[in-house]
Amino acid sequence: LIPTGDGKFYADSHSFIATNNATLESKSKQDNIDFEKMIELGLVTLSKKHEVVKKNGQLVKTSKSIIDYHQVYDWLIDFISSHKLQVLAIGFDKYNANELVRLLKTNRPDWTLQAV
């Protein structure tokens, strides 16, 4: 929640998506969401990280994209900085948030983290 200065608050959100072996176009069809438009509007970021598996003793990058929590962390820090926000707390969904929580606790120990 971001205070607007007149006693009201503005709720903002941003999503990161992974394509999971699909193209962005096929994911858009599957989810019935125009992800290209959402990305263009700055509402969604496509994860740049790809799953790495071990095959025949070597690490191989697959076509499956996964959420890159360093990318999420960098986006969050940039958003806070560019909007000159004073962080009182960060709310997060506990599902699969361990890496992001670790990054926040390590780099921003003064911030309150709250599962919502």
PAZAPA-4460 file (N, C-alpha, C; in steps of 0.05 Angstrom, whole numbers, plus 32768, in hexadecimal, padded with zeros to 4 digits):
% residues 116
    n_x    n_y    n_z   ca_x   ca_y   ca_z    c_x    c_y    c_z   seq   type   mol
   8011   7FE9   8000   8000   8000   8000   8012   8019   8000     1      L     A
   800A   802B   7FF0   801A   8044   7FED   8008   805B   7FF4     2      I     A
   800F   806B   8008   7FFE   8082   8010   7FFE   8097   7FFA     3      P     A
   7FE7   80A2   7FF5   7FE5   80B7   7FE0   7FE8   80D3   7FEC     4      T     A
   7FE9   80D5   8006   7FED   80EF   8013   7FD3   80FC   801C     5      G     A
   7FBD   80F2   8014   7FA3   80FE   801C   7F93   80EB   802E     6      D     A
   7FA2   80DA   803D   7F95   80C7   804E   7F8C   80AD   8041     7      G     A
   7F91   80AB   8027   7F89   8094   8018   7FA2   8084   8010     8      K     A
   7F9E   806B   8008   7FB4   805A   8000   7FAF   804F   7FE4     9      F     A
   7FC5   804A   7FD6   7FC5   803F   7FBC   7FD1   8023   7FBD    10      Y     A
   7FC3   8010   7FB3   7FCD   7FF4   7FB3   7FD9   7FEF   7F97    11      A     A
   7FF1   7FE5   7F97   7FFF   7FDF   7F7D   8008   7FC3   7F7E    12      D     A
   800A   7FB7   7F66   8015   7F9C   7F64   8024   7F9A   7F4A    13      S     A
   8035   7F86   7F49   8045   7F80   7F31   8048   7F62   7F31    14      H     A
   8047   7F56   7F1A   8049   7F39   7F17   8062   7F31   7F07    15      S     A
   806D   7F1B   7F0E   8082   7F0E   7EFF   8078   7EF3   7EF5    16      F     A
   807C   7EEE   7EDC   8072   7ED5   7ED1   8088   7EC4   7EC5    17      I     A
   8084   7EAA   7EC6   8096   7E97   7EB9   8085   7E89   7EA3    18      A     A
   8092   7E81   7E8E   8083   7E75   7E78   8082   7E57   7E79    19      T     A
   8092   7E4A   7E89   8090   7E2D   7E8D   808E   7E1D   7E73    20      N     A
   80A3   7E1F   7E63   80A5   7E10   7E4A   8092   7E1A   7E34    21      N     A
   8084   7E30   7E39   8071   7E3A   7E25   807B   7E55   7E1B    22      A     A
   8070   7E5D   7E05   8076   7E78   7DFB   8064   7E8C   7E0A    23      T     A
   806B   7EA5   7E09   805B   7EB9   7E16   803F   7EB9   7E09    24      L     A
   803E   7EB5   7DEF   8025   7EB5   7DE0   8013   7E9E   7DEA    25      E     A
   801F   7E86   7DED   800F   7E6F   7DF5   8006   7E72   7E13    26      S     A
   8017   7E7E   7E23   8010   7E83   7E3F   7FF9   7E97   7E40    27      K     A
   7FF9   7EAB   7E2F   7FE3   7EBE   7E2E   7FC9   7EB1   7E26    28      S     A
   7FCB   7E9F   7E13   7FB2   7E90   7E0A   7FA8   7E7E   7E21    29      K     A
   7FBB   7E70   7E2E   7FB3   7E5E   7E43   7FA6   7E6C   7E5A    30      Q     A
   7FB1   7E83   7E62   7FA7   7E92   7E7A   7F92   7EA7   7E72    31      D     A
   7F8E   7EAA   7E58   7F7B   7EBE   7E4E   7F82   7EDB   7E58    32      N     A
   7F9C   7EE0   7E57   7FA7   7EFA   7E5F   7FBB   7F03   7E4A    33      I     A
   7FB9   7F1C   7E41   7FCC   7F27   7E2E   7FE5   7F30   7E3C    34      D     A
   7FF7   7F1C   7E41   8010   7F22   7E50   8022   7F36   7E42    35      F     A
   8022   7F35   7E27   8033   7F49   7E19   8029   7F65   7E1F    36      E     A
   800F   7F6A   7E1F   8004   7F84   7E26   800A   7F8B   7E43    37      K     A
   8008   7F77   7E55   800E   7F7C   7E71   802B   7F84   7E75    38      M     A
   803D   7F77   7E66   8059   7F7D   7E68   805E   7F99   7E5D    39      I     A
   8051   7F9F   7E46   8054   7FBA   7E3A   804B   7FD0   7E4D    40      E     A
   8036   7FCB   7E5D   802B   7FDE   7E70   803B   7FE0   7E8A    41      L     A
   804F   7FCE   7E8D   8060   7FCE   7EA5   8053   7FC0   7EBC    42      G     A
   803E   7FB0   7EB8   8030   7FA3   7ECE   803B   7F87   7ED4    43      L     A
   804A   7F7C   7EC0   8054   7F60   7EC2   8071   7F60   7EB8    44      V     A
   8081   7F4F   7EC4   809C   7F4B   7EBA   80A0   7F2D   7EB5    45      T     A
   80AB   7F27   7E9E   80B1   7F0C   7E96   80CB   7F04   7EA3    46      L     A
   80CB   7EEE   7EB2   80E3   7EE4   7EBF   80F8   7EDD   7EAB    47      S     A
   8111   7EE4   7EB0   8127   7EDE   7E9E   8136   7EC5   7EA5    48      K     A
   812F   7EB9   7EBC   813E   7EA2   7EC6   8133   7E88   7EBA    49      K     A
   8144   7E76   7EB3   813C   7E5C   7EA9   8145   7E45   7EBB    50      H     A
   8135   7E31   7EBD   813B   7E1A   7ECD   8155   7E0D   7EC3    51      E     A
   8165   7E04   7ED5   817E   7DF6   7ECE   817C   7DD9   7ED9    52      V     A
   8181   7DC6   7EC9   8180   7DAA   7ED2   819B   7D9D   7ECB    53      V     A
   81A0   7D87   7ED9   81B8   7D78   7ED4   81B2   7D61   7EC1    54      K     A
   81C0   7D60   7EAA   81BD   7D4B   7E96   81D8   7D40   7E8F    55      K     A
   81DC   7D26   7E92   81F5   7D1A   7E8C   820D   7D27   7E9A    56      N     A
   8208   7D2F   7EB3   821D   7D3B   7EC3   8223   7D59   7EBD    57      G     A
   8213   7D65   7EAB   8217   7D81   7EA5   81FD   7D91   7EAB    58      Q     A
   8201   7DAA   7EB2   81EA   7DBB   7EB7   81E0   7DC6   7E9C    59      L     A
   81C6   7DC4   7E97   81BB   7DCD   7E7E   81A3   7DDF   7E84    60      V     A
   81A3   7DF6   7E77   818D   7E0A   7E7A   8176   7E00   7E68    61      K     A
   815E   7DFE   7E74   8147   7DF5   7E65   8137   7E0D   7E5B    62      T     A
   8122   7E07   7E4B   8112   7E1D   7E41   80FD   7E26   7E55    63      S     A
   80FB   7E18   7E6C   80E7   7E1E   7E81   80F1   7E37   7E91    64      K     A
   80E2   7E4C   7E8F   80E9   7E64   7E9F   80DD   7E61   7EBB    65      S     A
   80EC   7E6B   7ECF   80E2   7E6A   7EEA   80E6   7E86   7EF6    66      I     A
   80D8   7E8C   7F0B   80D9   7EA7   7F17   80F5   7EAB   7F22    67      I     A
   8101   7EC1   7F1B   811C   7EC9   7F24   8118   7EDD   7F3B    68      D     A
   811C   7ED4   7F54   8116   7EE5   7F6B   812A   7EFB   7F6E    69      Y     A
   8142   7EF9   7F62   8155   7F0F   7F62   8149   7F25   7F50    70      H     A
   813C   7F1E   7F3A   812F   7F31   7F28   8118   7F3F   7F37    71      Q     A
   8109   7F2F   7F46   80F2   7F3A   7F56   80FD   7F4E   7F6A    72      V     A
   8112   7F46   7F79   811E   7F57   7F8D   8129   7F71   7F80    73      Y     A
   8137   7F6F   7F6A   8141   7F87   7F5C   812B   7F99   7F54    74      D     A
   8115   7F8E   7F49   80FE   7F9E   7F41   80F2   7FAD   7F59    75      W     A
   80EF   7F9F   7F6F   80E4   7FAA   7F88   80F5   7FC2   7F92    76      L     A
   810F   7FBD   7F93   8121   7FD3   7F9D   8120   7FEB   7F8A    77      I     A
   811F   7FE6   7F70   811D   7FFC   7F5D   8103   800B   7F60    78      D     A
   80ED   7FFC   7F63   80D2   8009   7F67   80D2   801A   7F7F    79      F     A
   80DC   8010   7F95   80DC   801F   7FAE   80EE   8038   7FAB    80      I     A
   8105   8035   7F9F   8117   804C   7F9C   810C   8061   7F89    81      S     A
   8101   8058   7F72   80F8   806B   7F5E   80DF   807A   7F67    82      S     A
   80D0   806E   7F7A   80B8   807C   7F84   80BD   8089   7F9F    83      H     A
   80D6   8088   7FA8   80DF   8094   7FC1   80CD   808B   7FD9    84      K     A
   80C8   8071   7FDB   80B7   8067   7FEF   80C6   8060   8009    85      L     A
   80B9   8064   801F   80C4   805C   8039   80B6   8042   8040    86      Q     A
   80C5   802C   8042   80B9   8012   8046   80B3   800E   8064    87      V     A
   8099   8008   8069   8091   8001   8084   8090   7FE3   8087    88      L     A
   8087   7FD5   8072   8086   7FB8   8072   8083   7FAE   8055    89      A     A
   808C   7F96   8050   8088   7F88   8037   8076   7F71   803B    90      I     A
   805F   7F70   802E   804D   7F59   802F   8054   7F46   8018    91      G     A
   8053   7F2C   801E   8059   7F19   8009   8048   7EFF   800C    92      F     A
   8044   7EF2   7FF6   8037   7ED8   7FF6   804C   7EC3   7FFD    93      D     A
   8046   7EB3   8011   805A   7E9F   801A   8061   7E8A   8005    94      K     A
   804F   7E85   7FF2   8054   7E70   7FDF   806D   7E76   7FCF    95      Y     A
   8081   7E66   7FD1   8099   7E67   7FC2   80A9   7E81   7FC5    96      N     A
   80A7   7E8E   7FDD   80B3   7EA8   7FE1   80CE   7EA6   7FF1    97      A     A
   80D7   7E8E   7FF6   80EF   7E8B   8007   8107   7E9B   7FFD    98      N     A
   810D   7E9A   7FE3   8124   7EA8   7FD9   8121   7EC6   7FDB    99      E     A
   810A   7ED1   7FD4   8105   7EED   7FD6   8107   7EF6   7FF3   100      L     A
   80FB   7EE7   8006   80FC   7EEE   8022   8119   7EEE   802B   101      V     A
   8129   7EDA   8023   8145   7ED9   802A   8154   7EF2   8020   102      R     A
   814F   7EFA   8007   815C   7F12   7FFC   8154   7F2B   800C   103      L     A
   813B   7F2D   8013   8132   7F44   8022   813E   7F45   803E   104      L     A
   813E   7F2E   804C   8149   7F2D   8067   8167   7F33   8067   105      K     A
   8175   7F29   8052   8192   7F2D   8051   8199   7F4A   804A   106      T     A
   818B   7F56   8037   8192   7F70   802C   8182   7F87   8039   107      N     A
   816C   7F82   8045   815B   7F97   8051   8151   7F8D   806C   108      R     A
   8163   7F87   807F   815A   7F7C   8099   8149   7F8F   80A9   109      P     A
   8148   7FA9   80A2   8138   7FBC   80B1   811B   7FBC   80A8   110      D     A
   8114   7FAE   8092   80F9   7FAE   8088   80E9   7F97   8096   111      W     A
   80D0   7F9D   809C   80BE   7F89   80A7   80B3   7F79   808F   112      T     A
   80B4   7F5E   8092   80A9   7F4D   807D   8091   7F3F   8089   113      L     A
   807B   7F3F   807A   8062   7F34   8084   8055   7F22   806F   114      Q     A
   8051   7F08   8076   8042   7EF7   8064   8025   7EFF   8064   115      A     A
   8019   7F01   804D   7FFD   7F09   804B   7FEC   7EF4   803D   116      V     A
***
